[in-house]
């Protein structure tokens, strides 16, 4: 079985298919065993956390510097939460909601204004060593114009757009 990480689009499609199967009562889980809405939300949150921390493999031929934008969602469990009150899982799900809106065609600036805790969404041209490792790996994995899946760093959860 191929164990390479999924692209952001593949991961989103897989997640949507999984949710459709669970919410429609399909698959091997009988509807009675599917659990309450809270249980389903907890499963969705656990999956979001796992996917946000998936191993990323930046391109070996990536340029030294790239232009990136990001949406940042902070949580109270960070070393510097800067006023965030949501749990880590809630923050991941908020970032996932932002990704969903972007993939549905919403404008970046509208989604960033609605969801981002960052002072600015435009980080400009950055080098790998200027970023936290998980953010850098995800950003430098993207092709120009590509959107990342949810990525966790020491600052919170991000959606990254390489320009």
LUMRO-317416 format. One record per residue (C-alpha): residue in one letter; x, y, z. Coordinates in Angstrom, 3 decimals. Layout:
<pts>
a_X_Y_Z
...
</pts>
This chain:
<pts>
x_0.000_0.000_0.000
x_1.280_3.481_-0.913
x_2.029_5.424_2.311
x_2.987_8.800_0.798
x_1.217_11.788_2.409
x_-1.893_13.040_0.691
x_-1.986_16.378_-1.066
x_-4.249_18.988_0.516
x_-6.909_18.256_-2.103
x_-6.649_14.483_-1.640
x_-6.835_14.838_2.144
x_-9.877_17.098_1.880
x_-11.636_14.713_-0.486
x_-10.808_11.740_1.760
x_-12.102_13.618_4.795
x_-15.320_14.580_2.999
x_-15.903_11.004_1.822
x_-15.284_9.716_5.334
x_-17.746_12.233_6.790
x_-20.346_11.379_4.166
x_-20.023_7.668_4.938
x_-20.303_8.238_8.697
x_-23.172_10.734_8.468
x_-25.106_8.568_6.012
x_-24.707_5.472_8.137
x_-22.667_3.720_5.451
x_-19.613_1.586_5.872
x_-19.121_-1.000_8.577
x_-20.507_1.116_11.428
x_-24.181_0.477_12.134
x_-26.201_3.699_12.694
x_-26.885_2.765_16.330
x_-23.145_2.517_16.982
x_-22.324_5.802_15.260
x_-22.733_7.682_18.548
x_-24.079_11.086_19.406
x_-23.295_14.336_17.650
x_-20.694_15.088_20.326
x_-18.976_11.772_19.629
x_-18.937_12.475_15.896
x_-17.527_15.955_16.547
x_-14.854_14.440_18.768
x_-13.917_11.969_16.031
x_-13.778_14.817_13.512
x_-11.557_16.787_15.901
x_-9.256_13.822_16.512
x_-8.921_13.296_12.758
x_-8.224_16.997_12.233
x_-5.445_16.899_14.837
x_-3.901_13.784_13.299
x_-4.021_15.237_9.776
x_-2.679_18.620_10.919
x_0.403_16.851_12.252
x_0.971_14.525_9.296
x_4.529_14.354_8.064
x_5.178_16.834_5.264
x_7.851_16.424_2.606
x_9.049_19.693_1.095
x_10.241_19.648_-2.473
x_13.977_19.113_-2.823
x_14.054_21.634_-5.655
x_12.092_24.348_-3.823
x_13.509_27.858_-4.159
x_15.428_29.385_-1.282
x_12.565_31.809_-0.558
x_8.841_31.636_-1.301
x_5.899_33.993_-0.856
x_3.248_32.786_1.577
x_0.030_33.870_3.202
x_-1.574_32.115_6.131
x_-4.637_31.939_8.296
x_-3.735_31.328_11.938
x_-6.094_29.914_14.554
x_-4.719_30.020_18.112
x_-5.822_27.986_21.139
x_-5.441_28.277_24.903
x_-2.935_25.404_25.155
x_-0.188_27.321_23.321
x_2.838_28.619_25.199
x_1.698_32.081_24.047
x_-2.084_31.829_23.468
x_-2.406_35.637_23.186
x_-5.953_35.603_24.558
x_-7.224_32.499_22.768
x_-9.896_30.624_24.732
x_-10.699_27.678_22.446
x_-9.281_24.195_22.990
x_-6.633_22.753_20.692
x_-9.234_20.513_19.045
x_-11.667_23.410_18.593
x_-8.913_25.479_16.984
x_-8.117_22.689_14.549
x_-11.784_22.447_13.580
x_-12.037_26.226_13.112
x_-9.030_26.060_10.774
x_-10.705_23.172_8.952
x_-13.843_25.293_8.538
x_-11.719_28.086_7.058
x_-10.157_25.609_4.629
x_-13.613_24.417_3.630
x_-14.712_27.955_2.816
x_-11.589_28.558_0.738
x_-12.092_25.323_-1.159
x_-15.733_26.292_-1.748
x_-14.509_29.424_-3.542
x_-14.658_32.114_-0.863
x_-12.167_34.956_-1.260
x_-8.971_34.602_0.774
x_-9.317_38.049_2.381
x_-12.900_37.341_3.499
x_-11.957_34.007_5.076
x_-8.800_35.412_6.681
x_-10.760_38.279_8.221
x_-13.383_35.873_9.572
x_-11.073_33.189_10.992
x_-7.485_34.351_11.415
x_-5.932_35.381_14.727
x_-2.820_36.687_12.948
x_-2.110_40.402_12.786
x_-1.436_39.982_9.074
x_-2.092_37.103_6.723
x_0.724_38.016_4.326
x_4.143_36.806_5.457
x_5.817_37.936_2.226
x_8.949_36.177_0.947
x_10.327_33.819_3.562
x_13.150_31.304_3.858
x_12.739_27.902_5.519
x_14.892_28.881_8.495
x_12.622_31.853_9.264
x_9.664_29.557_9.945
x_8.841_26.875_12.477
x_9.776_23.438_11.068
x_6.220_22.126_10.611
x_5.094_25.351_8.918
x_8.199_25.422_6.712
x_7.798_21.792_5.649
x_4.171_22.366_4.692
x_4.809_25.694_2.943
x_7.793_24.469_0.946
x_5.869_21.337_-0.047
x_3.296_23.466_-1.906
x_3.427_24.453_-5.545
x_2.900_28.099_-6.421
x_-0.794_28.958_-5.989
x_-1.486_25.823_-3.907
x_-3.348_25.759_-0.599
x_-2.264_23.537_2.309
x_-4.357_21.343_4.516
x_-4.547_22.363_8.205
x_-1.004_22.501_9.642
x_-0.117_22.688_13.346
x_2.858_24.702_14.554
x_3.964_26.093_17.901
x_1.800_29.155_17.146
x_-1.456_27.322_16.407
x_-3.162_25.920_13.344
x_-2.555_27.329_9.886
x_-3.930_27.236_6.387
x_-1.047_28.192_4.101
x_-1.258_29.633_0.614
x_1.920_29.676_-1.441
x_1.839_32.510_-3.908
</pts>
